[in-house]
Amino acid sequence: MDIDAFITAHRPVWDRLDHLVKNRSSLTGAEVDELVDLYQRVSTHLSIVRSSSRDAMLTGRLSALVARARSAVTGAHTPAWRELVRFFTVSFPVVAYRARWWWLSAALASIAVAWVLGAWVAANPDVQASIASPDEIAQLVDHDFADYYSEHPAASFAGHVWVNNAWVSAQVIIYAILLGIPIPYILYSNAANVGVSAGLMASRGKLDIFFGLITPHGLLELTGVFLAAAVGLRLGWTVIDPGPRRRLEALAEQGRAVMSVALGLVVVLFVSGLIEAFVTPSGLPTAVRVGIGVLAEVAFLAYVIVFGRRALRENETGDVERAPDVAPTA
């Protein structure tokens, strides 16, 4: 298709539709009919461009125009409560479920790195000496590690933890723009911190305290980080291998799906922050504190599996119901 000739032939139609959309509040009856007709015609133009051209700028312009025209034509929109229900029962869980193998891979790789580094640090005094002096290690093991969870008021600590964890997850997702290349390094850094701390605690016979403090909130917190890494990596891979769809279409769909996970993790990490602030440093028996963390983890995984699998069977992708860059074509 000669894209320049196509633009020249149809630009008056696009400009007219843009004019009608901008002045929709004062249209006459005839102009409203014209608006509907032009909206349908430009939707077809968008489909033709998407299937016959690689001009991303033209596709973006027509997508935005069709989206604004659709809003002007339909007027009413889905109630906010229905969108909220759909988000938590369809959009978020199905995206998480569809990324389950990426999610599992990120988790297993991180656990393996943390385990190997922890064992290496615990078994080698020379390695421990290169990390910190004996007095500094003793201070960390005997006081600092446990005091970290109780040195600030619970409410403010919960807010601090929530913001920090949300920022780490957001960074992981943002790095998908770079094809996910920095994400393994972020996962490695996180796993290394956990592994080194575990190794130092184990070297002084305090591994039970380590797991007693980190497990209640750490299960859900790390699960959220691994999920963020999974969808970020999956988005990056979509750029490389879009499958049967056109690359821009696949990237747009997966990008919107990733935002669903980013928003959903705000809630997940908020719950994790509450556990870290109010349960981890509490005077409850270790078994009870760990049990609360395990219960929260199981509940979250069950939620993703049940709702995500059901939505997948219904061919849901987690994308918005009426994506602005998708239009029917014969």
C-alpha positions as YAML, in Angstrom:
chain: A
units: angstrom
residues:
- id: 1
  name: MET
  ca: [0.00, 0.00, 0.00]
- id: 2
  name: ASP
  ca: [1.23, 3.50, -0.89]
- id: 3
  name: ILE
  ca: [0.99, 5.05, 2.58]
- id: 4
  name: ASP
  ca: [1.53, 8.61, 1.32]
- id: 5
  name: ALA
  ca: [-1.33, 8.29, -1.16]
- id: 6
  name: PHE
  ca: [-3.50, 6.74, 1.57]
- id: 7
  name: ILE
  ca: [-2.83, 9.66, 3.91]
- id: 8
  name: THR
  ca: [-3.48, 12.23, 1.18]
- id: 9
  name: ALA
  ca: [-6.79, 10.59, 0.24]
- id: 10
  name: HIS
  ca: [-8.16, 10.25, 3.76]
- id: 11
  name: ARG
  ca: [-6.65, 13.15, 5.73]
- id: 12
  name: PRO
  ca: [-9.71, 15.40, 5.14]
- id: 13
  name: VAL
  ca: [-11.90, 12.70, 6.71]
- id: 14
  name: TRP
  ca: [-9.61, 12.42, 9.73]
- id: 15
  name: ASP
  ca: [-9.43, 16.18, 10.16]
- id: 16
  name: ARG
  ca: [-13.22, 16.44, 9.91]
- id: 17
  name: LEU
  ca: [-13.70, 13.73, 12.54]
- id: 18
  name: ASP
  ca: [-11.21, 15.45, 14.82]
- id: 19
  name: HIS
  ca: [-13.13, 18.71, 14.43]
- id: 20
  name: LEU
  ca: [-16.46, 17.05, 15.25]
- id: 21
  name: VAL
  ca: [-15.03, 15.30, 18.32]
- id: 22
  name: LYS
  ca: [-13.58, 18.55, 19.67]
- id: 23
  name: ASN
  ca: [-16.94, 20.31, 19.23]
- id: 24
  name: ARG
  ca: [-19.23, 17.42, 20.19]
- id: 25
  name: SER
  ca: [-21.05, 19.45, 22.82]
- id: 26
  name: SER
  ca: [-22.53, 21.77, 20.19]
- id: 27
  name: LEU
  ca: [-23.24, 19.43, 17.27]
- id: 28
  name: THR
  ca: [-26.49, 19.47, 15.33]
- id: 29
  name: GLY
  ca: [-28.44, 16.29, 14.60]
- id: 30
  name: ALA
  ca: [-26.91, 16.00, 11.14]
- id: 31
  name: GLU
  ca: [-23.41, 16.50, 12.53]
- id: 32
  name: VAL
  ca: [-23.98, 13.77, 15.12]
- id: 33
  name: ASP
  ca: [-24.94, 11.37, 12.31]
- id: 34
  name: GLU
  ca: [-21.83, 12.47, 10.44]
- id: 35
  name: LEU
  ca: [-19.71, 11.86, 13.54]
- id: 36
  name: VAL
  ca: [-20.97, 8.27, 13.83]
- id: 37
  name: ASP
  ca: [-20.37, 7.65, 10.12]
- id: 38
  name: LEU
  ca: [-16.85, 9.08, 10.19]
- id: 39
  name: TYR
  ca: [-16.01, 7.14, 13.36]
- id: 40
  name: GLN
  ca: [-16.86, 3.89, 11.57]
- id: 41
  name: ARG
  ca: [-14.90, 4.87, 8.47]
- id: 42
  name: VAL
  ca: [-11.80, 5.91, 10.41]
- id: 43
  name: SER
  ca: [-11.98, 2.69, 12.45]
- id: 44
  name: THR
  ca: [-11.73, 0.82, 9.15]
- id: 45
  name: HIS
  ca: [-8.84, 3.04, 8.08]
- id: 46
  name: LEU
  ca: [-7.05, 2.14, 11.32]
- id: 47
  name: SER
  ca: [-7.52, -1.56, 10.65]
- id: 48
  name: ILE
  ca: [-6.15, -1.17, 7.14]
- id: 49
  name: VAL
  ca: [-3.11, 0.77, 8.36]
- id: 50
  name: ARG
  ca: [-2.41, -1.77, 11.09]
- id: 51
  name: SER
  ca: [-2.53, -4.68, 8.66]
- id: 52
  name: SER
  ca: [-0.73, -3.06, 5.72]
- id: 53
  name: SER
  ca: [1.76, -0.56, 7.12]
- id: 54
  name: ARG
  ca: [4.54, -0.32, 9.68]
- id: 55
  name: ASP
  ca: [4.05, 3.42, 10.20]
- id: 56
  name: ALA
  ca: [3.89, 3.58, 14.01]
- id: 57
  name: MET
  ca: [3.20, 7.32, 14.10]
- id: 58
  name: LEU
  ca: [0.18, 7.03, 11.79]
- id: 59
  name: THR
  ca: [-1.12, 4.03, 13.73]
- id: 60
  name: GLY
  ca: [-0.80, 5.95, 16.98]
- id: 61
  name: ARG
  ca: [-2.54, 9.02, 15.58]
- id: 62
  name: LEU
  ca: [-5.48, 7.04, 14.22]
- id: 63
  name: SER
  ca: [-5.70, 4.95, 17.41]
- id: 64
  name: ALA
  ca: [-6.00, 8.08, 19.52]
- id: 65
  name: LEU
  ca: [-8.54, 9.60, 17.13]
- id: 66
  name: VAL
  ca: [-10.68, 6.44, 17.08]
- id: 67
  name: ALA
  ca: [-10.55, 6.21, 20.88]
- id: 68
  name: ARG
  ca: [-11.72, 9.82, 21.31]
- id: 69
  name: ALA
  ca: [-14.41, 9.36, 18.68]
- id: 70
  name: ARG
  ca: [-15.63, 6.18, 20.37]
- id: 71
  name: SER
  ca: [-15.92, 8.08, 23.64]
- id: 72
  name: ALA
  ca: [-17.91, 10.81, 21.92]
- id: 73
  name: VAL
  ca: [-20.20, 8.31, 20.16]
- id: 74
  name: THR
  ca: [-20.91, 5.97, 23.07]
- id: 75
  name: GLY
  ca: [-21.10, 8.64, 25.75]
- id: 76
  name: ALA
  ca: [-21.84, 6.36, 28.71]
- id: 77
  name: HIS
  ca: [-19.07, 4.26, 30.21]
- id: 78
  name: THR
  ca: [-18.77, 1.32, 32.51]
- id: 79
  name: PRO
  ca: [-19.52, 2.13, 36.18]
- id: 80
  name: ALA
  ca: [-16.40, 2.50, 38.29]
- id: 81
  name: TRP
  ca: [-17.43, -0.29, 40.66]
- id: 82
  name: ARG
  ca: [-17.73, -2.75, 37.76]
- id: 83
  name: GLU
  ca: [-14.27, -1.81, 36.49]
- id: 84
  name: LEU
  ca: [-12.88, -2.32, 39.99]
- id: 85
  name: VAL
  ca: [-14.52, -5.74, 40.31]
- id: 86
  name: ARG
  ca: [-13.27, -6.75, 36.87]
- id: 87
  name: PHE
  ca: [-9.76, -5.64, 37.76]
- id: 88
  name: PHE
  ca: [-9.54, -7.85, 40.86]
- id: 89
  name: THR
  ca: [-11.42, -10.84, 39.43]
- id: 90
  name: VAL
  ca: [-10.09, -10.85, 35.85]
- id: 91
  name: SER
  ca: [-7.38, -8.39, 34.82]
- id: 92
  name: PHE
  ca: [-4.85, -8.77, 37.62]
- id: 93
  name: PRO
  ca: [-5.14, -12.51, 38.33]
- id: 94
  name: VAL
  ca: [-5.17, -13.58, 34.67]
- id: 95
  name: VAL
  ca: [-2.04, -11.57, 33.85]
- id: 96
  name: ALA
  ca: [-0.29, -13.08, 36.89]
- id: 97
  name: TYR
  ca: [-1.48, -16.57, 35.94]
- id: 98
  name: ARG
  ca: [-0.40, -16.19, 32.30]
- id: 99
  name: ALA
  ca: [3.09, -15.22, 33.54]
- id: 100
  name: ARG
  ca: [3.26, -18.19, 35.93]
- id: 101
  name: TRP
  ca: [6.25, -19.91, 34.29]
- id: 102
  name: TRP
  ca: [8.24, -16.68, 34.16]
- id: 103
  name: TRP
  ca: [7.16, -16.07, 37.75]
- id: 104
  name: LEU
  ca: [8.27, -19.54, 38.90]
- id: 105
  name: SER
  ca: [11.58, -19.26, 37.06]
- id: 106
  name: ALA
  ca: [12.35, -15.91, 38.69]
- id: 107
  name: ALA
  ca: [11.52, -17.33, 42.12]
- id: 108
  name: LEU
  ca: [13.57, -20.52, 41.72]
- id: 109
  name: ALA
  ca: [16.59, -18.69, 40.30]
- id: 110
  name: SER
  ca: [16.53, -16.14, 43.14]
- id: 111
  name: ILE
  ca: [16.16, -18.83, 45.81]
- id: 112
  name: ALA
  ca: [19.05, -20.80, 44.31]
- id: 113
  name: VAL
  ca: [21.33, -17.75, 44.29]
- id: 114
  name: ALA
  ca: [20.40, -16.83, 47.88]
- id: 115
  name: TRP
  ca: [20.92, -20.42, 49.06]
- id: 116
  name: VAL
  ca: [24.34, -20.80, 47.40]
- id: 117
  name: LEU
  ca: [25.61, -17.42, 48.64]
- id: 118
  name: GLY
  ca: [24.24, -18.04, 52.13]
- id: 119
  name: ALA
  ca: [25.97, -21.41, 52.40]
- id: 120
  name: TRP
  ca: [29.21, -19.94, 51.03]
- id: 121
  name: VAL
  ca: [29.22, -17.07, 53.54]
- id: 122
  name: ALA
  ca: [28.27, -19.30, 56.48]
- id: 123
  name: ALA
  ca: [31.05, -21.83, 55.76]
- id: 124
  name: ASN
  ca: [33.91, -19.39, 55.09]
- id: 125
  name: PRO
  ca: [35.25, -17.13, 57.87]
- id: 126
  name: ASP
  ca: [37.46, -15.36, 55.32]
- id: 127
  name: VAL
  ca: [34.40, -14.35, 53.33]
- id: 128
  name: GLN
  ca: [32.71, -13.10, 56.48]
- id: 129
  name: ALA
  ca: [35.80, -11.05, 57.34]
- id: 130
  name: SER
  ca: [35.71, -9.44, 53.89]
- id: 131
  name: ILE
  ca: [32.11, -8.37, 54.50]
- id: 132
  name: ALA
  ca: [32.49, -6.85, 57.97]
- id: 133
  name: SER
  ca: [34.58, -6.99, 61.11]
- id: 134
  name: PRO
  ca: [33.73, -9.55, 63.84]
- id: 135
  name: ASP
  ca: [32.33, -6.78, 66.04]
- id: 136
  name: GLU
  ca: [30.12, -5.46, 63.23]
- id: 137
  name: ILE
  ca: [28.86, -8.97, 62.46]
- id: 138
  name: ALA
  ca: [28.11, -9.53, 66.15]
- id: 139
  name: GLN
  ca: [26.21, -6.24, 66.28]
- id: 140
  name: LEU
  ca: [24.18, -7.22, 63.22]
- id: 141
  name: VAL
  ca: [23.43, -10.74, 64.41]
- id: 142
  name: ASP
  ca: [22.72, -9.95, 68.07]
- id: 143
  name: HIS
  ca: [20.91, -6.62, 67.74]
- id: 144
  name: ASP
  ca: [20.51, -4.82, 64.42]
- id: 145
  name: PHE
  ca: [18.73, -7.54, 62.44]
- id: 146
  name: ALA
  ca: [15.95, -7.95, 64.99]
- id: 147
  name: ASP
  ca: [15.84, -4.30, 66.08]
- id: 148
  name: TYR
  ca: [15.22, -3.15, 62.50]
- id: 149
  name: TYR
  ca: [11.62, -4.38, 62.71]
- id: 150
  name: SER
  ca: [10.78, -2.62, 65.95]
- id: 151
  name: GLU
  ca: [12.84, 0.57, 66.12]
- id: 152
  name: HIS
  ca: [10.14, 2.69, 64.45]
- id: 153
  name: PRO
  ca: [6.40, 3.09, 65.21]
- id: 154
  name: ALA
  ca: [4.48, 0.33, 63.44]
- id: 155
  name: ALA
  ca: [2.25, 2.61, 61.37]
- id: 156
  name: SER
  ca: [5.07, 4.73, 59.94]
- id: 157
  name: PHE
  ca: [7.23, 1.65, 59.42]
- id: 158
  name: ALA
  ca: [4.42, -0.01, 57.46]
- id: 159
  name: GLY
  ca: [4.16, 3.03, 55.21]
- id: 160
  name: HIS
  ca: [7.92, 3.12, 54.67]
- id: 161
  name: VAL
  ca: [8.07, -0.58, 53.81]
- id: 162
  name: TRP
  ca: [5.11, -0.29, 51.45]
- id: 163
  name: VAL
  ca: [6.64, 2.60, 49.52]
- id: 164
  name: ASN
  ca: [10.04, 0.91, 49.32]
- id: 165
  name: ASN
  ca: [8.68, -2.43, 48.09]
- id: 166
  name: ALA
  ca: [6.36, -0.76, 45.61]
- id: 167
  name: TRP
  ca: [9.30, 1.23, 44.24]
- id: 168
  name: VAL
  ca: [11.44, -1.92, 43.81]
- id: 169
  name: SER
  ca: [8.61, -3.65, 41.95]
- id: 170
  name: ALA
  ca: [7.95, -0.56, 39.83]
- id: 171
  name: GLN
  ca: [11.64, -0.41, 38.89]
- id: 172
  name: VAL
  ca: [11.54, -4.02, 37.78]
- id: 173
  name: ILE
  ca: [8.52, -3.36, 35.56]
- id: 174
  name: ILE
  ca: [9.94, -0.12, 34.17]
- id: 175
  name: TYR
  ca: [13.09, -1.94, 33.10]
- id: 176
  name: ALA
  ca: [10.95, -3.96, 30.71]
- id: 177
  name: ILE
  ca: [11.41, -0.97, 28.37]
- id: 178
  name: LEU
  ca: [15.01, -2.17, 28.01]
- id: 179
  name: LEU
  ca: [13.81, -5.66, 27.02]
- id: 180
  name: GLY
  ca: [14.06, -6.72, 30.65]
- id: 181
  name: ILE
  ca: [17.87, -6.88, 30.47]
- id: 182
  name: PRO
  ca: [18.49, -5.17, 33.88]
- id: 183
  name: ILE
  ca: [15.87, -7.30, 35.68]
- id: 184
  name: PRO
  ca: [18.10, -10.36, 36.32]
- id: 185
  name: TYR
  ca: [20.67, -8.05, 37.94]
- id: 186
  name: ILE
  ca: [18.01, -6.59, 40.25]
- id: 187
  name: LEU
  ca: [16.87, -10.08, 41.19]
- id: 188
  name: TYR
  ca: [20.49, -11.12, 41.79]
- id: 189
  name: SER
  ca: [21.14, -8.09, 44.02]
- id: 190
  name: ASN
  ca: [18.02, -8.81, 46.06]
- id: 191
  name: ALA
  ca: [18.89, -12.51, 46.37]
- id: 192
  name: ALA
  ca: [22.49, -11.67, 47.30]
- id: 193
  name: ASN
  ca: [21.37, -9.39, 50.14]
- id: 194
  name: VAL
  ca: [19.11, -12.10, 51.53]
- id: 195
  name: GLY
  ca: [21.76, -14.79, 51.09]
- id: 196
  name: VAL
  ca: [24.54, -12.80, 52.77]
- id: 197
  name: SER
  ca: [22.33, -11.90, 55.72]
- id: 198
  name: ALA
  ca: [21.27, -15.53, 56.10]
- id: 199
  name: GLY
  ca: [24.88, -16.67, 55.89]
- id: 200
  name: LEU
  ca: [26.03, -14.26, 58.59]
- id: 201
  name: MET
  ca: [23.15, -15.26, 60.87]
- id: 202
  name: ALA
  ca: [23.87, -18.97, 60.26]
- id: 203
  name: SER
  ca: [27.56, -18.51, 61.05]
- id: 204
  name: ARG
  ca: [26.57, -17.43, 64.56]
- id: 205
  name: GLY
  ca: [23.87, -20.07, 65.04]
- id: 206
  name: LYS
  ca: [21.04, -17.58, 64.61]
- id: 207
  name: LEU
  ca: [19.43, -18.98, 61.45]
- id: 208
  name: ASP
  ca: [16.21, -19.76, 63.37]
- id: 209
  name: ILE
  ca: [15.90, -16.08, 64.29]
- id: 210
  name: PHE
  ca: [16.55, -15.10, 60.68]
- id: 211
  name: PHE
  ca: [13.74, -17.24, 59.29]
- id: 212
  name: GLY
  ca: [11.46, -16.41, 62.23]
- id: 213
  name: LEU
  ca: [11.70, -12.71, 61.37]
- id: 214
  name: ILE
  ca: [11.86, -12.77, 57.58]
- id: 215
  name: THR
  ca: [9.29, -15.48, 56.80]
- id: 216
  name: PRO
  ca: [6.07, -13.78, 58.03]
- id: 217
  name: HIS
  ca: [6.30, -10.87, 55.59]
- id: 218
  name: GLY
  ca: [9.03, -12.13, 53.26]
- id: 219
  name: LEU
  ca: [6.95, -14.81, 51.58]
- id: 220
  name: LEU
  ca: [4.36, -12.39, 50.23]
- id: 221
  name: GLU
  ca: [6.84, -9.58, 49.68]
- id: 222
  name: LEU
  ca: [9.25, -11.67, 47.59]
- id: 223
  name: THR
  ca: [6.37, -13.26, 45.71]
- id: 224
  name: GLY
  ca: [5.29, -9.77, 44.67]
- id: 225
  name: VAL
  ca: [8.82, -8.87, 43.55]
- id: 226
  name: PHE
  ca: [9.11, -12.12, 41.58]
- id: 227
  name: LEU
  ca: [5.76, -11.44, 39.90]
- id: 228
  name: ALA
  ca: [6.87, -7.94, 38.93]
- id: 229
  name: ALA
  ca: [10.07, -9.40, 37.48]
- id: 230
  name: ALA
  ca: [8.10, -12.04, 35.59]
- id: 231
  name: VAL
  ca: [5.77, -9.64, 33.80]
- id: 232
  name: GLY
  ca: [8.65, -7.26, 33.11]
- id: 233
  name: LEU
  ca: [10.70, -10.03, 31.52]
- id: 234
  name: ARG
  ca: [7.66, -11.26, 29.61]
- id: 235
  name: LEU
  ca: [7.03, -7.78, 28.25]
- id: 236
  name: GLY
  ca: [10.65, -7.53, 27.15]
- id: 237
  name: TRP
  ca: [10.43, -10.92, 25.45]
- id: 238
  name: THR
  ca: [7.29, -9.79, 23.62]
- id: 239
  name: VAL
  ca: [9.43, -7.25, 21.78]
- id: 240
  name: ILE
  ca: [11.69, -10.07, 20.61]
- id: 241
  name: ASP
  ca: [8.98, -12.66, 19.91]
- id: 242
  name: PRO
  ca: [5.48, -11.16, 19.49]
- id: 243
  name: GLY
  ca: [4.02, -14.45, 18.27]
- id: 244
  name: PRO
  ca: [1.33, -14.42, 15.57]
- id: 245
  name: ARG
  ca: [0.38, -10.79, 16.26]
- id: 246
  name: ARG
  ca: [2.06, -7.70, 14.91]
- id: 247
  name: ARG
  ca: [4.82, -6.53, 17.23]
- id: 248
  name: LEU
  ca: [3.22, -3.17, 18.11]
- id: 249
  name: GLU
  ca: [-0.14, -4.80, 18.82]
- id: 250
  name: ALA
  ca: [1.43, -7.48, 21.02]
- id: 251
  name: LEU
  ca: [3.54, -4.90, 22.85]
- id: 252
  name: ALA
  ca: [0.55, -2.61, 23.45]
- id: 253
  name: GLU
  ca: [-1.55, -5.47, 24.81]
- id: 254
  name: GLN
  ca: [1.20, -6.80, 27.06]
- id: 255
  name: GLY
  ca: [2.10, -3.29, 28.20]
- id: 256
  name: ARG
  ca: [-1.45, -2.63, 29.39]
- id: 257
  name: ALA
  ca: [-1.48, -6.02, 31.08]
- id: 258
  name: VAL
  ca: [1.74, -5.18, 32.90]
- id: 259
  name: MET
  ca: [0.13, -2.03, 34.29]
- id: 260
  name: SER
  ca: [-2.58, -4.26, 35.77]
- id: 261
  name: VAL
  ca: [0.10, -6.12, 37.70]
- id: 262
  name: ALA
  ca: [1.75, -2.87, 38.80]
- id: 263
  name: LEU
  ca: [-1.55, -1.66, 40.25]
- id: 264
  name: GLY
  ca: [-2.39, -5.03, 41.80]
- id: 265
  name: LEU
  ca: [0.97, -5.25, 43.51]
- id: 266
  name: VAL
  ca: [0.24, -1.98, 45.30]
- id: 267
  name: VAL
  ca: [-2.38, -3.90, 47.28]
- id: 268
  name: VAL
  ca: [-0.24, -7.04, 47.69]
- id: 269
  name: LEU
  ca: [2.75, -5.10, 48.97]
- id: 270
  name: PHE
  ca: [0.52, -3.04, 51.24]
- id: 271
  name: VAL
  ca: [-0.59, -6.27, 52.95]
- id: 272
  name: SER
  ca: [3.04, -7.39, 53.13]
- id: 273
  name: GLY
  ca: [4.00, -4.07, 54.71]
- id: 274
  name: LEU
  ca: [1.27, -4.44, 57.34]
- id: 275
  name: ILE
  ca: [2.53, -7.90, 58.24]
- id: 276
  name: GLU
  ca: [6.12, -6.65, 58.45]
- id: 277
  name: ALA
  ca: [5.14, -3.75, 60.70]
- id: 278
  name: PHE
  ca: [2.59, -5.38, 62.99]
- id: 279
  name: VAL
  ca: [3.22, -9.15, 62.92]
- id: 280
  name: THR
  ca: [6.97, -9.65, 62.40]
- id: 281
  name: PRO
  ca: [8.09, -7.61, 65.49]
- id: 282
  name: SER
  ca: [5.13, -8.65, 67.64]
- id: 283
  name: GLY
  ca: [5.37, -10.77, 70.77]
- id: 284
  name: LEU
  ca: [3.45, -13.63, 69.17]
- id: 285
  name: PRO
  ca: [5.11, -17.06, 69.18]
- id: 286
  name: THR
  ca: [7.33, -17.65, 66.15]
- id: 287
  name: ALA
  ca: [5.06, -20.44, 64.89]
- id: 288
  name: VAL
  ca: [2.07, -18.09, 64.91]
- id: 289
  name: ARG
  ca: [3.93, -15.30, 63.13]
- id: 290
  name: VAL
  ca: [5.24, -17.68, 60.48]
- id: 291
  name: GLY
  ca: [1.77, -19.22, 60.18]
- id: 292
  name: ILE
  ca: [0.26, -15.80, 59.41]
- id: 293
  name: GLY
  ca: [2.84, -15.28, 56.67]
- id: 294
  name: VAL
  ca: [2.22, -18.72, 55.18]
- id: 295
  name: LEU
  ca: [-1.54, -18.14, 55.30]
- id: 296
  name: ALA
  ca: [-1.21, -14.83, 53.45]
- id: 297
  name: GLU
  ca: [1.02, -16.47, 50.82]
- id: 298
  name: VAL
  ca: [-1.31, -19.41, 50.27]
- id: 299
  name: ALA
  ca: [-4.33, -17.11, 50.07]
- id: 300
  name: PHE
  ca: [-2.65, -14.95, 47.41]
- id: 301
  name: LEU
  ca: [-1.50, -17.91, 45.30]
- id: 302
  name: ALA
  ca: [-4.94, -19.54, 45.56]
- id: 303
  name: TYR
  ca: [-6.56, -16.27, 44.48]
- id: 304
  name: VAL
  ca: [-4.32, -16.03, 41.40]
- id: 305
  name: ILE
  ca: [-4.80, -19.69, 40.45]
- id: 306
  name: VAL
  ca: [-8.58, -19.78, 40.91]
- id: 307
  name: PHE
  ca: [-9.47, -16.46, 39.29]
- id: 308
  name: GLY
  ca: [-6.61, -16.49, 36.79]
- id: 309
  name: ARG
  ca: [-7.34, -19.99, 35.50]
- id: 310
  name: ARG
  ca: [-11.04, -19.21, 35.18]
- id: 311
  name: ALA
  ca: [-10.35, -16.00, 33.26]
- id: 312
  name: LEU
  ca: [-7.88, -17.80, 31.00]
- id: 313
  name: ARG
  ca: [-10.51, -20.41, 30.13]
- id: 314
  name: GLU
  ca: [-12.74, -17.51, 29.09]
- id: 315
  name: ASN
  ca: [-9.96, -16.28, 26.75]
- id: 316
  name: GLU
  ca: [-9.24, -13.19, 28.83]
- id: 317
  name: THR
  ca: [-5.80, -11.60, 28.48]
- id: 318
  name: GLY
  ca: [-5.96, -8.94, 31.17]
- id: 319
  name: ASP
  ca: [-6.20, -6.23, 28.52]
- id: 320
  name: VAL
  ca: [-8.80, -3.46, 28.71]
- id: 321
  name: GLU
  ca: [-12.25, -4.44, 27.44]
- id: 322
  name: ARG
  ca: [-12.17, -2.02, 24.49]
- id: 323
  name: ALA
  ca: [-8.55, -1.49, 23.56]
- id: 324
  name: PRO
  ca: [-8.07, 1.74, 21.59]
- id: 325
  name: ASP
  ca: [-5.63, 0.15, 19.12]
- id: 326
  name: VAL
  ca: [-7.82, -2.78, 18.10]
- id: 327
  name: ALA
  ca: [-10.46, -2.46, 15.41]
- id: 328
  name: PRO
  ca: [-12.27, -5.16, 13.40]
- id: 329
  name: THR
  ca: [-11.34, -5.68, 9.78]
- id: 330
  name: ALA
  ca: [-12.43, -8.06, 7.07]
...
